[in-house]
Amino acid sequence: MYAILDRVEQDLIDLGRSIHTREGYLGALRRLQRWHGTPLDELGPEEVQAYMRHLVRTKPNSHATHTMFAAAARFCYGHTLKRPETVFGLKRPRSKLKIPVVMTANEVRRCLAAATCHRDRAIIMCAYGAGLRNSEVRHLRASDIDAACGVLRVHNGKGRKERVVMLAAPLLAELRDAWREQRPEGPWVFPGMRPGMPICARQVRRIWEQVQKRAGLRRLYRFHCLRGTFATDLLDGG
């Protein structure tokens, strides 16, 4: 019953999809299979659409959940099983435009002041000062820091795309202080508990939550809000 999932996973690996994409697709397909109690290759368009309607009616499933399932189904039936007609008419609800949640300059300053070590402050500044995502902060290598050109080279971006982002002088200084503080042996600027591995996503989120609590913020922001605040501040600054 799970042989098809193995094939889907191998196809995703062959195409170089990220671990996050693989986990998301496989999780969505497992839930589809369990909900019907039928192997994926025995499901037709009606069964796939019925599960989408179930997701829409079941709260608190978000638009991201619907999008993930639609993408997983299209990959499974269009690429792995070579049955694109199964998902040709797959319908999902339209996304609702949401006003992005951003922090005030004062809130950012309070969080930076509440960080208890250079590592924590550098992690926050990478997201706010360079617009890096959680995974991009975690996978930052010392070799990605180009102080001479004033840029950071991001190799683990969304969609496995590489890009170059600005490296402000205060962020460079904080990264250097963080390196002196930790003296990491491996390539990672922010090493994790396991030897040779970068800091994990959960630890980054935990650090950010603890910093916000120490700063006494009235609400807790997601780590990704720092990236949105970075973009908003750039726009406000022209």
Phi, psi and omega in degrees: 000333183256008180296325181293323177298323177297321179293319178299314180299317180295321177297320178295320178295316180299328180272001176075024179289150184289163179298326180292319178294317181298314181296320181294314180296313183294322177297317180296319181289326176297317180294322177298316182294317180293321183298321179271338185067029185223142176303149184301324184285354178259000180271147178246184181304321182295318181292320180294317179293325178298322179291323177297318177298323177298318179296320182294322184279340184267122176265150008260041179302131184262174177299326179298324177295316179297317181295317180298315180296316180299317180293319180296316181295317180295324179291314183299308186276330180278322185259306186285310185270352179058040178230063185298337180296338180295328183242013184301316182258021183299125182250139175224156183293151177289151178282150177262130179290125181244143175288125182297141178272122180231160180264157174278161179300323179295320179295320179296315180299320179295322180291319179296322179290333183276348178294133188269353180210165181296325180300311182296319180293323179293322178299314180295319183290331177295323180283317183277323185269345180228357177072028181279146174280169179306309183296327181287324175296314184297325184263017177290129178253156178300326180289347179278349182270112179252088184293326183296320181267350180070040181221160170247137179258118184260118183254348184243042182286173180298135183074016180059030179266140178265148177205168178242132181236162182294147177235099181287154182301318179298323178292318178300316180297320181291322177297321178294319178295321179296321179294317179296325181292320185264325186052057183296140181275328182271195183280343189281136176292324179240084182290154180264189180288327180278132182304132177081000182246149177284169177301146184273159183299321181297322180292322177298315179296322180293317178301315182295319179295317181294321178297317180296321179294319178295327180285348178073032178292147181289333178224156179260129180263150172290153180301326182295340179297333177297322178293318177294323178294322177302312181294319180296318180293326177295318179296316180297330180274002178085000000 
